[in-house]
Amino acid sequence: MKFRNGHFYSISSARELIQEKVSSDSDSPN
């Protein structure tokens, strides 16, 4: 269960990172 929890947390973190990347792209569209 602990491993699963860690994996889920990792996914949540990755999603936030993606959101930040999208925001950056929006700020400076290619």
N, C-alpha and C positions, 0 to 999 in steps of 0.2 A: 504493500500500500504506500509506503514511504516513497519508493521509486516512482510509482505512478504520480504521486503528488508532485514530486520534483519535475517530472516530465511535463505535467500540466502547467506548472509555474513557468517552465522554460518556454512553452508555447505562448503563454500570455506575454512574456517579456519580448519574444520575437515579434508578436503582433504590434506591440507598442513601438518597437524599433521600426517596423515597416511603416507605421503611421507617421513617424517622424520623417522617414525618407520621403514619403508621399508629400508631406508638408514642404520639405525642402525642394522637391521637384516643382511643386506648385509655385513656390516663391521664385524659382528660376527655371521656367519651362524650357525644354530643349527645342 
